[in-house]
Amino acid sequence: MRSVFLLLVSTLGFSQQSTFQAPDDVEYRSANIISEGTRMHAEVFSAKVNAGKKLPTILMAHGWGGNANGLRRDAVEFAQAGYLVVSFDYRGWGESDSRVILTGPAPKAKDGKFTAEVREVREVVDPLDMVTDWFNVIHWVQAEPQFDPDRLGLWGSSFSGGLVVYVAERDHRVKAIHSQVGSLDGRGIMITPEAKALAYDEATKMARGQMPYPEPLAKVLGNLRGAPIRSRFMFYAPVDEVQMAGNCAMQFVIAGKEELFDNKDHALKAYALVKGPKNLVTIPNITHYGIYGEARVQTHKLAQEWFDKYLKR
């Protein structure tokens, strides 16, 4: 199921941008968001009946190997429920541009500019880069005419279910989050001595110019598409920092038969540490990717009810 789902998301990400038509009652447009100098593709949704009104806002992004196009059904339904919704592709994923790196020494600059050969860094997984993209989407949405700064929520699933926790811990403009089947501790990628040695070895080689960034969509962890920058995961553990989120309302939805990680080390541990409003829902009899299949309607309803409670006054 995992590989089929990821292939579907990828296909949607590269083929449906030009053909997507929102329902007649939803205003839809694409937008550009600049993250650390690189253009990210975003999609903006709102109900036409709410034109000109300040709205509670939900920001959305997919997890490991996904694209914003795969979130359109949920985004449309949130918009029809009265929200301004922004989904986006991380730098180097989907419709977004990639950051670039020099392939050799930089030539002498003139007026701060030079011409050089570069290589794009595309479709790799770096949690610290990805949370930077989330922060920049939050910065961008502040200037949207319909955005209500007092009613901002984040929606994350799987890998992004951990990213939204990390962001809420550090940006207290976020008032509520919905995290489903979230992976909240990147250190698991280095759980064995051999894995830790590999991460440090790769980092040393990259720092000395002896190893390039991984190729796009490389599969090094099961069927997950996109190679991790392993050393960056050692600094990524939102599960240990939940208390930093202050009074942000946090909802965690977990799969009863989660097979990719142990819930007690992720959402269950985080839930126990939350100091503000919180909710935990276990959906029995589903595995990780069941959240997008048989449990999608239920989890969307849970997310909307949570956001309604804390973002609508």
N, C-alpha and C positions, 0 to 999 in steps of 0.2 A: 504493500500500500504506500509506503514511504516514497519509493522511486516514482510511482505513478503520479502521486500528488505533486511532487516537485517538478516533474516534466510538464504537467498541466499548467502549473503556475508560470513556468518559463515560457511555454507556448503563448499563454495569454499576454505575458509581458512584452513579447516582441511582435505580436501580430494584430492586436485588437485596438491599439491606440487610435488609429485613423477611422475605425469603423464603429466605435462605441457610441451609442445614442442613449442618453439618459431618458427616463420616463418623462412624459409631458409636464408633470407637475414639479420637476426638479431642474434647477439651474445648474449647469455643469460647465466647467472650463478648466483648461490646463494652465499651469503657472510655472514660472522659474524661480527657484530659491537658490541663493548663493551661499555655499558652505565652504569656508576657507578658500575662497576664490574660484570654486568649481560650481558649475550650474547643476542643480538637481531638478528633476522633473517632479511636479506635484499636480494633484487633481483636487479641485475644489467643488463641493456640492452644497446646495441649500435649497429649501423648498421655495418655489416661486411666490407662494402666498406670503412668505416672510420677507420679501424684497424690501430693503431699506431699514430693516429692524436689526437691533443688536441681539445677537444670539449666543447661547451657550455653545461652546466649541469643543469638538473632539478631533484630536490628531491621531493618525493611524499609520503604522508601517509594518511590513511583514517581517518574518523571521529569517532564518538561515536559508538562502537560496530562492526566496520569493520576490515578487514584484508588486507594486501598487495596484496593477490591473486586477490582481486576484482579490482585491478588497472592495471592488466596486459594488457588489451586492449589499454588503454590510454598510458601506458608506451611503448608498442611496436610501436604505431603510432608516439610518440615523437622520439623514436630511429630512425625510418625510415625517419624522417624529419631532422636528423642530430644531435641529442642530445645524450649525455651520460645521462642515467636515472637510478636513484636509488630509489626504493620504500622499505619500511620497516614496520615491525610490532613493535608496542610499547612493552616495557617490560610487560610480563604477558598476551600478546595477540597473537593470531595466532600461528606462528611457533617459536616465541621468548620464551626464558626462563623467569621465574618469579624471581623477587627479593624475598628473604626469610627473615623471622623473627623468633626469638627464641620463643619456646612455654613455656619456663620457664627460671629461672635464669641461667646465663652462668656459666659453670663449670670453675675450675681453668685452666688457659691456660699454656701451655708449649711451649716455643719458639714462642709465639704469636699464637699458634694453640690450638684448643680444638674440641672435638666431642660432638655434641648436637642434640637434636630433633628440627626440624624447620618446619615452615609452609610457603607455598608459598602464595604470594599476587598476585592473578590472576584475570584478567578481572574485574577490578574496574576502575573508571574514576577519575583521578587526573590530572588537567591541568598543575600543576607545575612539576609533574613527566614527563608528556608527552613533555613539551617544553624542559626539560633537555635531553630527547631522541633526539629531533630535533637538539639541539646544538651538541650532540655527533656524530650524522650522518654528520653534517657539518665538524667537526674535522676529522672524518674518511676519508671523500672523498678527503681531501687535498692531501693525499698520493696516490690517484689513478693515474696511468700513463696517462690516457686520460683526466683527469680533467683540465680545464682551470680556474685558480683561479679568473680571472677577469670577468667570465661570469657564475655566479651562480644564479639560480632561484628556487623558492619554489612553489609547487602546493598544495593547500589545499581545502577541501570540507566539508561543514557543520561544525562540531566541529573543524576539523583541518583547516577550513578556517579562524578561529580565531587564532589558534595556529601559523600559518605561519606569521600572522601580529605581534604577540608578539615576535617571533624570529627575524624578520626583524628589529624590533624596537631596538633590543639589539645587533645584530651581523651585522655589516655594510659590511661584506663580501657578503651579499645577495644583488644582484643588481635589482632583479625584483621578484614580486610575483603575482600569480593568486589565488584569493580567491572567491570561488563560494558558494552561499547560506550560508555564514559564520556567525557563532554565535560568537560575539566579546565581550561579557560582561557576565562573569560568575556570577555576583552579582544578576542576575535575579532569581537565585535559592533560594535567601533569600529575596524575594520581600515583603513578608508579615511578620508581627511581629511573627506569629506562625512558619513560616519557619525559620526565623532567630533564634528563641529560640531553634528549633530542631537542627540546625547546631551547635550552641554553646554547647548544651547538649551532642550531639554525640562527639564533640571534647573533652569535659571535661572527658567523660567516657573513651574514647580511651587513653587519656593522663594518666589516673589513672589505666589503665589495666582492666577496668570493661566492656569493649566492644571490641570485635575483629573486624578485617577488615571484610567487607561484603563478603558473599559467591560469588563464581564466577557466572557471568552472571545474577545476581539478577536483577529483574525488579522492580524499585521503582519509576521511572518517566515514566508513560505511558507504551509503549511497548519497550522502549529503553533498550537494553541488557547491563548490567554493572552498578553497583550502583555507584553513585558519592560519593567522600569524600567531603562532603558538605562544611566543614570549609575551604578547600583549594580554593574554588571558590570565597571566599570573597577577595582574593588577586589577582584575575585574571580579568583584565579589559583592554585588549589591545586597546579597542575603545577610551580610554582616553589618550593614549600615542603615537598616530600615528606620532606626530611631531618628536619623537625620531628616526624615521626611516631615517632621512636625505633625501638623494636623491634617495632612492629606488623607482623604478617604481611600482606602485600598481594598479592592476585591480580588481574591484569588480563586480561580476555577481550575480544578485538577482532574486528571483522568484516573479513575479507580484502578485501571490496569496499565498505568504508565510503565513503558518498557525502556525508555531512553535514559532515565536517571531515577534516583530514589526521591520521591516527593518529600521525605522527611529532611533531606538536605537542602531543599529548595523552598517551595511555597509554604510548606508546613512550618519550617524554621522561621521564615520571614514573617508569617502571620503571627507567630507567638511574640515577635518583637515589636509589632506595630503598636504605637501609642495612641494614634487617632482612631477615627471610625474604621471599622474593618468588617470583612465578611469572607467566609471560606465555604466553597461549595465543591463537593466531590461528586462527579458524575460516574456512577458505577458502570462496570461492564464495558467501558470503552478504553482503547489504547490511545497513545499520543495523537495519532492522526485522525482518530474518530471525532475530534473536536471540529474538524472541517467537514465531516460527513454526517453521520446519524445524529450527532449532538449539536450541529450548527444552529438550528432554530432555537434550541434551548439556551445555548450560550449567548446568542445574540439578545434574546429576551432578558437574560440575567444582566448583561452589560447595559442595556437600555434602562432597565429599572434602577440600576446602580447610579448611572449618570443622571437620570431623572431626579433621584432622591437628593443628590449633592450638587447638581449644576443648575437645576431649575428651581426658581423660587417663585 
